[in-house]
Amino acid sequence: MMQLPKPDLESLLMLSCDAADADRELSDRASTSATPNADSNAPQTLLQSAADQITDLKSPLLEKPVLAQDSFGGEDKENKLPMFRSEEDAFEVVTDFSNQDLASQRPAFLVGTEADQMKEFSSSDLESGNTGLELEQGFLPVLKNRNFLTLWSGQVFSQLADKVYLVLMIALIATRFQSEDQTISGWVSSIMIAFTIPAVLFGSIAGAYVDRWPKKAILVATNLLRGGLVLSLPFLFWLTKGWGSVAGLPIGFGILLGITFLVSTLTQFFAPAEQSAIPLIVERRHLLSANSLYTTTMMASVIIGFAVGEPLLAIADAITANLGWTAVGLGKELVVGGGYGIAGLILILLNISEKNRFSANGVPNGAGAIEQPHVFADIRDGIRYLGQQHRVRSAMIQLVLLFSVFAALAVLSVRLAEVIPEIKASQFGFLLAAGGVGMAIGATFVGQFGQRFPHYRLSLYGSLGMAAALLGLSLFSAHLWPALLLITGLGAFAAIVGVPMQTTIQEETPEEMRGKVFGLQNNAINIALSLPLALAGVAETLFGIKAVFLGLAALMVAGGILTWYIATRDK
């Protein structure tokens, strides 16, 4: 008599797959021969033994009863499901074997951080040992993913180039256009407007195209084109030297505005393509860690870009001067344009598998595979989708509130620096840097430990933490170290809100809708960034900084409760 293995999940899985192989072999034999052989009962016996073990698989592996439908069409009966978490840990693995699963060699393992994060494993997962019985957590599984490492490396250079680009614009204005009796604010404001307008105008439109075009081609082309535009500046300045001005605006500065507008327009395509690519190359259960690395990199690039941008450009100018390239004037532009160019070259190595429309290298699969988008119809589809998907919509609302708070903080930090005796108003950047450090810390925490909690619970905790930090700022706005610690905490809790909400949008949105949804998200966030910049200063003047911080705290509490309510209502 055959000795059956101990009834644990791993051995049971192997036994079930063996039984399925034997059962299929029996079917093949039956189709080629009308006379059964003497061994025909063995596979059926093995299959029945596996089924008996499944039926007897009870305590000590099992923790709570769940009503499940009998696989053979019978009445509901009480089955025991192996649980790998308590309710607080919010993690469970559900196994469900049916006769059809065994026959097709596809036992269904459902793994996730909550019910909405389940993943079905196919036979290829079983062959590779990826059964999800031991869920890898933290950053290590993501860092083992070569495609993600490629995308992440491209993001590093692209994000740094984005941040240093603004420093480059300020340096070019100061050296070429600002006179001694002028302030630089008016020039910089014009550049910022040129950078913001494409985000408001083209965010949703770009998302519609991103859904129809291969993501890899968009990622590579947008970076290479942005790099080329920046590197063309010295030549354009040389070409237009001495051309004078139009309506009081120097031709050279008009070129700066035009290049900035084009760079920002290309960024509107790059951003949704990058967000849409992450779920295509990262397994669902690792999306939280991937987005944590993405957010950490973005925050680090803000700090590093603004901190080292000016000395980095000065070093580049010194090097080009030593090489005798002063006539060309390519030092500063080479840093930023080179950053975009390196990002584009790295992303050529990316391998994205998109649903039936493109091969791995982005070539269309068959004639007519790429359908030109009906832009406004696609935008309406995205809006309709958001109207139907409560969880995606609430996650987006949370992100809009989050960015609104930080946009307001960017304005209020100047006032904070003014009322804090230990620093000057011009040193408000220290306060913003503290927020960036906090976000990097919070994103690291979420990436390492966030899989233990449902997304809506992280959002609620983070929202309440942000509200507490804002309340503290209203009380200690005139003290340097408490303000720095509270802003750091605000950034950390913001990451605990932002990373899970971004992951929720990626998980809940189907591939063919991601570009539209992320385009609409970019539109909403850019508007959310613009309005507080205009209103926060006015509100602070009318009501005082304490009242504004209290109002922002109330907004975050409302957003966290809304997300929690919608998530628990849909369970």
LUMVO-759837 format. One record per residue (C-alpha): x, y, z; chain; residue in three letters. Coordinates in steps of 0.001 Angstrom, whole numbers, padded with zeros to 6 digits. Example, Ala and Ser with C-alpha at 12.3 -4.5 7.8 and 13.67 -1.06 7.14 Angstrom:
# residues 2
REC       px       py       pz  chain  resn
REC   012300  -004500   007800      A   ALA
REC   013670  -001060   007140      A   SER
This chain:
# residues 571
REC       px       py       pz  chain  resn
REC   000000   000000   000000      A   MET
REC   001351   003400  -000974      A   MET
REC   002495   005610   001937      A   GLN
REC   000863   009044   001587      A   LEU
REC   002842   012154   002566      A   PRO
REC   002066   014166   005647      A   LYS
REC  -000995   016352   004907      A   PRO
REC   000594   019781   004781      A   ASP
REC  -000061   022282   002006      A   LEU
REC   003234   021860   000170      A   GLU
REC   003162   018069  -000069      A   SER
REC  -000540   018122  -000825      A   LEU
REC   000107   020452  -003730      A   LEU
REC   002723   018106  -005176      A   MET
REC   000423   015117  -004701      A   LEU
REC  -002445   016895  -006425      A   SER
REC  -000313   017821  -009406      A   CYS
REC   000952   014208  -009682      A   ASP
REC  -002613   013012  -009576      A   ALA
REC  -003565   015449  -012304      A   ALA
REC  -000706   014164  -014492      A   ASP
REC  -001787   010608  -013928      A   ALA
REC  -005399   011412  -014640      A   ASP
REC  -004502   013132  -017908      A   ARG
REC  -002317   010207  -018909      A   GLU
REC  -005230   007868  -018217      A   LEU
REC  -007458   009974  -020479      A   SER
REC  -004866   009814  -023269      A   ASP
REC  -004685   006066  -023004      A   ARG
REC  -008432   005754  -023052      A   ALA
REC  -008647   007824  -026221      A   SER
REC  -006181   005552  -028051      A   THR
REC  -007353   002210  -026758      A   SER
REC  -010814   000777  -026120      A   ALA
REC  -009441  -001850  -023704      A   THR
REC  -008314  -000543  -020316      A   PRO
REC  -005125  -002058  -018933      A   ASN
REC  -004586  -003486  -015506      A   ALA
REC  -003106  -000274  -014096      A   ASP
REC  -006005   001970  -015044      A   SER
REC  -007297   002135  -011485      A   ASN
REC  -004028   003458  -010036      A   ALA
REC  -004328   007074  -011112      A   PRO
REC  -007958   007169  -010014      A   GLN
REC  -006946   005729  -006637      A   THR
REC  -004215   008339  -006302      A   LEU
REC  -006679   011096  -007217      A   LEU
REC  -009188   009825  -004672      A   GLN
REC  -006450   009702  -002015      A   SER
REC  -005614   013333  -002709      A   ALA
REC  -009270   014281  -002461      A   ALA
REC  -009566   012401   000841      A   ASP
REC  -006566   014285   002230      A   GLN
REC  -008072   017582   001155      A   ILE
REC  -011304   016699   002960      A   THR
REC  -009384   015668   006089      A   ASP
REC  -007155   018753   006062      A   LEU
REC  -008333   020314   009333      A   LYS
REC  -006711   021393   012596      A   SER
REC  -003952   022270   013485      A   PRO
REC  -003442   024174   010224      A   LEU
REC  -006930   025624   010280      A   LEU
REC  -008072   028568   012329      A   GLU
REC  -011612   029607   011379      A   LYS
REC  -014608   028164   009489      A   PRO
REC  -015728   029680   006199      A   VAL
REC  -018766   028706   004145      A   LEU
REC  -017697   027541   000698      A   ALA
REC  -019548   026083  -002265      A   GLN
REC  -018994   022425  -002837      A   ASP
REC  -016823   021970  -005939      A   SER
REC  -019050   019161  -007157      A   PHE
REC  -022205   021285  -007147      A   GLY
REC  -023555   020256  -003744      A   GLY
REC  -024885   022428  -000965      A   GLU
REC  -022741   024916   000950      A   ASP
REC  -020778   023196   003634      A   LYS
REC  -018326   024210   006318      A   GLU
REC  -014720   024079   005214      A   ASN
REC  -011636   025098   007077      A   LYS
REC  -009208   027506   005470      A   LEU
REC  -005538   027758   006492      A   PRO
REC  -004922   031231   007872      A   MET
REC  -001487   032860   008021      A   PHE
REC  -002544   035984   009900      A   ARG
REC  -004688   037329   012619      A   SER
REC  -007252   039956   011684      A   GLU
REC  -004831   042673   012717      A   GLU
REC  -002109   041388   010393      A   ASP
REC  -004543   041407   007447      A   ALA
REC  -002926   038619   005454      A   PHE
REC  -004455   035310   004402      A   GLU
REC  -003911   032487   001985      A   VAL
REC  -006955   030656   000651      A   VAL
REC  -006663   027316  -001101      A   THR
REC  -009449   025936  -003192      A   ASP
REC  -009099   022675  -005081      A   PHE
REC  -011827   021586  -007439      A   SER
REC  -012130   018619  -009724      A   ASN
REC  -011676   020928  -012691      A   GLN
REC  -008524   022434  -011184      A   ASP
REC  -006981   018998  -010739      A   LEU
REC  -007895   017921  -014237      A   ALA
REC  -006409   021061  -015779      A   SER
REC  -003290   021040  -013585      A   GLN
REC  -004154   024511  -012265      A   ARG
REC  -004677   024462  -008503      A   PRO
REC  -005832   027955  -007604      A   ALA
REC  -003800   029628  -004888      A   PHE
REC  -005127   033008  -003891      A   LEU
REC  -002636   035211  -002125      A   VAL
REC  -002865   038850  -001112      A   GLY
REC  -002722   041467   001579      A   THR
REC  -006520   041493   001663      A   GLU
REC  -009422   040165  -000364      A   ALA
REC  -008912   042725  -003123      A   ASP
REC  -005250   041753  -003596      A   GLN
REC  -005693   038072  -004475      A   MET
REC  -003508   036560  -007178      A   LYS
REC  -004170   033370  -009109      A   GLU
REC  -001104   031217  -009610      A   PHE
REC  -000834   029130  -012754      A   SER
REC   001059   025913  -013401      A   SER
REC   004118   027954  -014435      A   SER
REC   004203   029383  -010911      A   ASP
REC   004119   025866  -009508      A   LEU
REC   006954   024693  -011730      A   GLU
REC   009109   027598  -010569      A   SER
REC   008225   027020  -006929      A   GLY
REC   006347   030317  -006728      A   ASN
REC   003324   029031  -004809      A   THR
REC   003021   031991  -002456      A   GLY
REC   003158   029723   000596      A   LEU
REC   006056   031809   001880      A   GLU
REC   005288   035362   000861      A   LEU
REC   008460   037379   000329      A   GLU
REC   008146   040825   001836      A   GLN
REC   010171   044013   001763      A   GLY
REC   012380   045393  -000976      A   PHE
REC   014465   042287  -001755      A   LEU
REC   011979   040580  -004153      A   PRO
REC   011561   043842  -006077      A   VAL
REC   015304   044437  -006284      A   LEU
REC   015693   040934  -007763      A   LYS
REC   013420   041966  -010640      A   ASN
REC   015709   043032  -013504      A   ARG
REC   012958   044881  -015336      A   ASN
REC   012079   046898  -012269      A   PHE
REC   015751   047670  -011654      A   LEU
REC   015951   048965  -015228      A   THR
REC   012849   051131  -014812      A   LEU
REC   014043   052336  -011415      A   TRP
REC   017497   053239  -012758      A   SER
REC   015896   055208  -015562      A   GLY
REC   013691   056955  -013002      A   GLN
REC   016735   057992  -010941      A   VAL
REC   018381   059817  -013863      A   PHE
REC   015110   061206  -015209      A   SER
REC   013944   062543  -011817      A   GLN
REC   017318   064131  -011090      A   LEU
REC   017305   065766  -014519      A   ALA
REC   013776   067086  -013843      A   ASP
REC   014805   068732  -010569      A   LYS
REC   018128   070113  -011818      A   VAL
REC   016299   071469  -014901      A   TYR
REC   014659   074170  -012774      A   LEU
REC   018031   075029  -011241      A   VAL
REC   019425   075267  -014786      A   LEU
REC   016671   077671  -015820      A   MET
REC   017410   079924  -012839      A   ILE
REC   021145   079865  -013641      A   ALA
REC   020532   080742  -017317      A   LEU
REC   018186   083586  -016355      A   ILE
REC   020710   084988  -013861      A   ALA
REC   023608   084897  -016336      A   THR
REC   021824   085911  -019557      A   ARG
REC   018654   087920  -018897      A   PHE
REC   018446   089385  -015368      A   GLN
REC   019849   092887  -014985      A   SER
REC   021342   094181  -011754      A   GLU
REC   018343   096334  -010876      A   ASP
REC   015824   093508  -011373      A   GLN
REC   014575   090740  -009122      A   THR
REC   014642   087240  -010510      A   ILE
REC   011144   086375  -009255      A   SER
REC   009289   087591  -012352      A   GLY
REC   011523   085610  -014699      A   TRP
REC   011242   082440  -012606      A   VAL
REC   007464   082797  -012315      A   SER
REC   007215   082858  -016120      A   SER
REC   009242   079647  -016340      A   ILE
REC   007037   077982  -013711      A   MET
REC   003893   078975  -015628      A   ILE
REC   005349   077533  -018844      A   ALA
REC   006106   074338  -016933      A   PHE
REC   002630   074106  -015363      A   THR
REC   000381   074843  -018367      A   ILE
REC   001106   071543  -020214      A   PRO
REC   000373   069600  -017035      A   ALA
REC  -003103   071132  -016845      A   VAL
REC  -003832   071047  -020593      A   LEU
REC  -002353   067753  -021711      A   PHE
REC  -002352   065427  -018685      A   GLY
REC  -005572   063585  -019581      A   SER
REC  -004917   063710  -023329      A   ILE
REC  -001476   062162  -022865      A   ALA
REC  -003034   059387  -020770      A   GLY
REC  -005357   058455  -023640      A   ALA
REC  -002382   057998  -025957      A   TYR
REC  -000375   056092  -023353      A   VAL
REC  -003080   053391  -023299      A   ASP
REC  -002755   052879  -027073      A   ARG
REC   000988   053231  -027541      A   TRP
REC   003726   050853  -026311      A   PRO
REC   004939   051997  -022888      A   LYS
REC   008594   051247  -023563      A   LYS
REC   008637   053409  -026700      A   ALA
REC   007060   056302  -024770      A   ILE
REC   009529   056002  -021888      A   LEU
REC   012566   055905  -024179      A   VAL
REC   011404   058565  -026648      A   ALA
REC   010298   061133  -024053      A   THR
REC   013633   060988  -022248      A   ASN
REC   015750   061161  -025401      A   LEU
REC   013664   064033  -026785      A   LEU
REC   013855   065985  -023525      A   ARG
REC   017608   065479  -023479      A   GLY
REC   017886   066679  -027078      A   GLY
REC   015816   069793  -026346      A   LEU
REC   018027   070770  -023411      A   VAL
REC   021230   070133  -025355      A   LEU
REC   019938   072332  -028186      A   SER
REC   019819   075432  -025942      A   LEU
REC   023449   076579  -026488      A   PRO
REC   023036   076321  -030261      A   PHE
REC   019717   078218  -030179      A   LEU
REC   021204   080937  -027981      A   PHE
REC   024127   081267  -030392      A   TRP
REC   021766   081357  -033375      A   LEU
REC   019538   084090  -031907      A   THR
REC   022331   086181  -030388      A   LYS
REC   021702   089873  -031023      A   GLY
REC   018129   089362  -032268      A   TRP
REC   016784   091817  -029694      A   GLY
REC   013331   091415  -028181      A   SER
REC   009646   091178  -029054      A   VAL
REC   007182   093202  -026916      A   ALA
REC   009939   093716  -024382      A   GLY
REC   010676   089979  -024131      A   LEU
REC   014193   088877  -025204      A   PRO
REC   014163   086288  -027986      A   ILE
REC   016495   084082  -025956      A   GLY
REC   014097   084059  -023017      A   PHE
REC   011248   083208  -025380      A   GLY
REC   013318   080194  -026447      A   ILE
REC   013684   079201  -022790      A   LEU
REC   009900   079400  -022352      A   LEU
REC   009317   077339  -025499      A   GLY
REC   011824   074633  -024524      A   ILE
REC   010341   074487  -021018      A   THR
REC   006842   074120  -022464      A   PHE
REC   007959   071248  -024735      A   LEU
REC   009914   069483  -021959      A   VAL
REC   006871   069688  -019668      A   SER
REC   004589   068396  -022451      A   THR
REC   006814   065340  -022949      A   LEU
REC   006786   064797  -019185      A   THR
REC   002989   064478  -019318      A   GLN
REC   003461   061397  -021512      A   PHE
REC   006367   060007  -019496      A   PHE
REC   004629   060143  -016083      A   ALA
REC   001515   057995  -016849      A   PRO
REC   003607   055611  -018970      A   ALA
REC   005972   055058  -016041      A   GLU
REC   003107   054504  -013583      A   GLN
REC   001361   052149  -016036      A   SER
REC   004563   050169  -016608      A   ALA
REC   005123   049309  -012941      A   ILE
REC   002182   046819  -012666      A   PRO
REC   003277   045222  -015955      A   LEU
REC   006723   044276  -014662      A   ILE
REC   006093   043815  -010914      A   VAL
REC   003958   041063  -009416      A   GLU
REC   000826   042263  -007696      A   ARG
REC   001938   041240  -004222      A   ARG
REC   005153   043293  -004587      A   HIS
REC   003532   046505  -005881      A   LEU
REC   003577   048132  -002452      A   LEU
REC   007348   047716  -002160      A   SER
REC   007871   048884  -005756      A   ALA
REC   005832   052037  -005181      A   ASN
REC   007697   052655  -001939      A   SER
REC   011001   052629  -003816      A   LEU
REC   009448   054855  -006474      A   TYR
REC   008268   057375  -003874      A   THR
REC   011559   057248  -001957      A   THR
REC   013490   057931  -005158      A   THR
REC   011187   060805  -006068      A   MET
REC   011587   062435  -002658      A   MET
REC   015343   061848  -002626      A   ALA
REC   015640   063432  -006067      A   SER
REC   013841   066549  -004784      A   VAL
REC   016292   066882  -001888      A   ILE
REC   019421   065950  -003847      A   ILE
REC   018430   067824  -007004      A   GLY
REC   017816   071154  -005282      A   PHE
REC   020720   070670  -002863      A   ALA
REC   023457   069699  -005318      A   VAL
REC   022019   071205  -008512      A   GLY
REC   023851   074518  -008304      A   GLU
REC   027308   073141  -007370      A   PRO
REC   026881   070347  -009929      A   LEU
REC   026239   072863  -012706      A   LEU
REC   029208   074959  -011520      A   ALA
REC   031477   071902  -011640      A   ILE
REC   030254   071122  -015166      A   ALA
REC   031056   074669  -016267      A   ASP
REC   034542   074413  -014731      A   ALA
REC   035226   071121  -016519      A   ILE
REC   034088   072448  -019901      A   THR
REC   036218   075571  -019344      A   ALA
REC   039288   073387  -018747      A   ASN
REC   038471   071509  -021952      A   LEU
REC   038280   074800  -023870      A   GLY
REC   034542   074524  -024597      A   TRP
REC   033663   077965  -023242      A   THR
REC   032646   079181  -026689      A   ALA
REC   030099   076390  -026911      A   VAL
REC   028714   076947  -023411      A   GLY
REC   027559   073363  -023042      A   LEU
REC   028558   072671  -019417      A   GLY
REC   025278   073206  -017549      A   LYS
REC   023110   071876  -020368      A   GLU
REC   025251   068745  -020630      A   LEU
REC   024410   067761  -017045      A   VAL
REC   020624   067998  -017484      A   VAL
REC   020437   066830  -021095      A   GLY
REC   022848   064019  -020310      A   GLY
REC   020655   062903  -017396      A   GLY
REC   017625   062602  -019662      A   TYR
REC   019725   060892  -022331      A   GLY
REC   021163   058310  -019928      A   ILE
REC   017637   057559  -018658      A   ALA
REC   016443   056959  -022225      A   GLY
REC   019377   054666  -023040      A   LEU
REC   018856   052632  -019862      A   ILE
REC   015143   052200  -020598      A   LEU
REC   015960   050653  -023979      A   ILE
REC   016870   047545  -021965      A   LEU
REC   013356   047386  -020483      A   LEU
REC   011214   044388  -021405      A   ASN
REC   007493   045078  -020980      A   ILE
REC   004922   042459  -021934      A   SER
REC   001718   044230  -022937      A   GLU
REC  -001587   042490  -023536      A   LYS
REC  -001698   041073  -027106      A   ASN
REC  -000951   044427  -028702      A   ARG
REC   002825   044625  -028604      A   PHE
REC   005731   042231  -028540      A   SER
REC   008503   042597  -025967      A   ALA
REC   010368   045183  -028074      A   ASN
REC   007278   047348  -028612      A   GLY
REC   006598   046215  -032210      A   VAL
REC   002887   045837  -033027      A   PRO
REC   001621   042266  -033164      A   ASN
REC  -000174   042181  -036497      A   GLY
REC  -001665   044754  -038820      A   ALA
REC  -003775   047415  -037230      A   GLY
REC  -002642   046442  -033720      A   ALA
REC  -002113   050066  -032677      A   ILE
REC  -005417   051890  -032692      A   GLU
REC  -005269   055651  -032719      A   GLN
REC  -007075   056936  -029633      A   PRO
REC  -010348   058791  -029788      A   HIS
REC  -009034   061259  -027262      A   VAL
REC  -012160   062786  -025818      A   PHE
REC  -014032   059478  -025875      A   ALA
REC  -011116   057875  -024013      A   ASP
REC  -011117   060679  -021447      A   ILE
REC  -014868   060155  -020950      A   ARG
REC  -014203   056423  -020513      A   ASP
REC  -011654   057226  -017815      A   GLY
REC  -014053   059551  -016009      A   ILE
REC  -016837   056961  -016273      A   ARG
REC  -014518   054302  -014887      A   TYR
REC  -013642   056481  -011908      A   LEU
REC  -017352   057084  -011338      A   GLY
REC  -017948   053341  -011122      A   GLN
REC  -014873   052339  -009108      A   GLN
REC  -015331   053732  -005610      A   HIS
REC  -012023   052505  -004250      A   ARG
REC  -009957   053940  -007111      A   VAL
REC  -011816   057230  -006843      A   ARG
REC  -011351   057473  -003090      A   SER
REC  -007629   056636  -003461      A   ALA
REC  -007285   059429  -006008      A   MET
REC  -009119   061847  -003703      A   ILE
REC  -006658   060942  -000957      A   GLN
REC  -003713   061659  -003252      A   LEU
REC  -005211   065002  -004320      A   VAL
REC  -005654   065991  -000662      A   LEU
REC  -002121   064842   000093      A   LEU
REC  -000549   066942  -002664      A   PHE
REC  -002755   069892  -001719      A   SER
REC  -001391   069790   001823      A   VAL
REC   002212   069746   000628      A   PHE
REC   001596   072502  -001914      A   ALA
REC   000147   074611   000895      A   ALA
REC   003136   073690   003066      A   LEU
REC   005486   074979   000345      A   ALA
REC   003848   078397   000680      A   VAL
REC   003407   078335   004456      A   LEU
REC   007013   077256   005031      A   SER
REC   008147   080737   003992      A   VAL
REC   005922   082233   006680      A   ARG
REC   007086   079586   009186      A   LEU
REC   010724   080450   008500      A   ALA
REC   009843   084098   008980      A   GLU
REC   008313   083591   012448      A   VAL
REC   010955   081129   013687      A   ILE
REC   013717   083196   015343      A   PRO
REC   016543   080734   014663      A   GLU
REC   016374   080915   010836      A   ILE
REC   015775   083482   008093      A   LYS
REC   012816   083527   005707      A   ALA
REC   015189   082678   002837      A   SER
REC   016081   079421   004623      A   GLN
REC   012597   077923   004303      A   PHE
REC   014170   075164   002192      A   GLY
REC   015387   073490   005403      A   PHE
REC   011755   072997   006441      A   LEU
REC   010771   071525   003072      A   LEU
REC   013837   069267   003118      A   ALA
REC   012663   067889   006484      A   ALA
REC   009374   066928   004835      A   GLY
REC   011251   065162   002036      A   GLY
REC   013384   063232   004533      A   VAL
REC   010212   062200   006363      A   GLY
REC   008589   060955   003165      A   MET
REC   011662   058867   002344      A   ALA
REC   011552   057336   005842      A   ILE
REC   007824   056646   005626      A   GLY
REC   008099   055110   002146      A   ALA
REC   010898   052840   003332      A   THR
REC   008769   051696   006270      A   PHE
REC   005766   050971   004031      A   VAL
REC   007881   049054   001533      A   GLY
REC   009396   046878   004254      A   GLN
REC   006398   046265   006519      A   PHE
REC   003296   047606   004741      A   GLY
REC   002241   044217   003332      A   GLN
REC   001001   043290   006798      A   ARG
REC  -001832   045830   006664      A   PHE
REC  -004707   046533   004279      A   PRO
REC  -004239   049655   002195      A   HIS
REC  -007268   051444   003595      A   TYR
REC  -005991   050938   007148      A   ARG
REC  -002580   052380   006270      A   LEU
REC  -004335   055338   004686      A   SER
REC  -006414   055920   007810      A   LEU
REC  -003378   055686   010108      A   TYR
REC  -001357   057980   007859      A   GLY
REC  -004171   060540   007592      A   SER
REC  -004599   060676   011363      A   LEU
REC  -000815   060992   011762      A   GLY
REC  -000710   063868   009269      A   MET
REC  -003594   065560   011088      A   ALA
REC  -001715   065220   014397      A   ALA
REC   001462   066693   012844      A   ALA
REC  -000489   069627   011377      A   LEU
REC  -002156   070195   014743      A   LEU
REC   001291   070235   016361      A   GLY
REC   002534   072770   013800      A   LEU
REC  -000363   075057   014700      A   SER
REC   000828   074957   018328      A   LEU
REC   004626   075083   017845      A   PHE
REC   004964   077145   014665      A   SER
REC   007490   079533   016269      A   ALA
REC   009954   076880   017505      A   HIS
REC   012592   075478   015152      A   LEU
REC   013248   071945   016403      A   TRP
REC   009622   071035   017154      A   PRO
REC   008677   072402   013725      A   ALA
REC   011398   070357   012008      A   LEU
REC   010370   067163   013814      A   LEU
REC   006683   067736   013090      A   LEU
REC   007317   068408   009399      A   ILE
REC   009473   065259   009247      A   THR
REC   006607   063325   010826      A   GLY
REC   004186   064941   008392      A   LEU
REC   006280   063656   005502      A   GLY
REC   006540   060157   006993      A   ALA
REC   002782   059874   007508      A   PHE
REC   002207   061314   004029      A   ALA
REC   004147   058367   002564      A   ALA
REC   002010   055970   004622      A   ILE
REC  -000995   057523   002863      A   VAL
REC   000423   058052  -000610      A   GLY
REC   002208   054756  -001330      A   VAL
REC  -000763   052444  -000521      A   PRO
REC  -003193   054713  -002381      A   MET
REC  -000997   054740  -005499      A   GLN
REC  -000688   050964  -005232      A   THR
REC  -004473   050618  -004908      A   THR
REC  -004983   052549  -008148      A   ILE
REC  -002475   050321  -009950      A   GLN
REC  -004000   047104  -008602      A   GLU
REC  -007638   047998  -009189      A   GLU
REC  -007245   049528  -012665      A   THR
REC  -007097   047148  -015666      A   PRO
REC  -004175   047498  -018048      A   GLU
REC  -006202   049055  -020865      A   GLU
REC  -007465   051838  -018553      A   MET
REC  -004273   052739  -016676      A   ARG
REC  -003065   055463  -019025      A   GLY
REC  -006434   057237  -018926      A   LYS
REC  -006679   056941  -015144      A   VAL
REC  -003106   058079  -014509      A   PHE
REC  -003560   060924  -016992      A   GLY
REC  -006635   062098  -015080      A   LEU
REC  -004699   061635  -011836      A   GLN
REC  -001867   063837  -013097      A   ASN
REC  -004422   066465  -014132      A   ASN
REC  -006108   066404  -010736      A   ALA
REC  -002806   066513  -008861      A   ILE
REC  -001461   069409  -010929      A   ASN
REC  -004640   071367  -010240      A   ILE
REC  -004326   070374  -006575      A   ALA
REC  -000782   071728  -006600      A   LEU
REC  -001784   074984  -008289      A   SER
REC  -004801   076012  -006189      A   LEU
REC  -003113   075863  -002757      A   PRO
REC  -000158   077834  -004129      A   LEU
REC  -002609   080614  -004922      A   ALA
REC  -004922   080278  -001901      A   LEU
REC  -002682   079292   001031      A   ALA
REC  -000973   082667   001290      A   GLY
REC  -004296   084516   001115      A   VAL
REC  -005843   082223   003755      A   ALA
REC  -002834   082725   006035      A   GLU
REC  -003171   086497   005719      A   THR
REC  -006901   086465   006467      A   LEU
REC  -007115   083785   009175      A   PHE
REC  -003583   083253   010460      A   GLY
REC  -001193   080316   010091      A   ILE
REC  -002696   078402   013029      A   LYS
REC  -006180   078361   011476      A   ALA
REC  -004798   077219   008112      A   VAL
REC  -002930   074285   009689      A   PHE
REC  -006088   073282   011587      A   LEU
REC  -008103   073387   008365      A   GLY
REC  -005545   071176   006588      A   LEU
REC  -005673   068735   009515      A   ALA
REC  -009466   068503   009195      A   ALA
REC  -009131   067786   005460      A   LEU
REC  -006750   064875   006070      A   MET
REC  -009008   063351   008747      A   VAL
REC  -011989   063579   006372      A   ALA
REC  -010008   061947   003551      A   GLY
REC  -008777   059070   005717      A   GLY
REC  -012270   058346   007080      A   ILE
REC  -013740   058476   003545      A   LEU
REC  -011235   055912   002248      A   THR
REC  -011778   053666   005284      A   TRP
REC  -015568   053866   004910      A   TYR
REC  -015588   053041   001191      A   ILE
REC  -013116   050146   001615      A   ALA
REC  -015015   048570   004520      A   THR
REC  -018381   049087   002810      A   ARG
REC  -017213   047170  -000280      A   ASP
REC  -015846   044226   001708      A   LYS
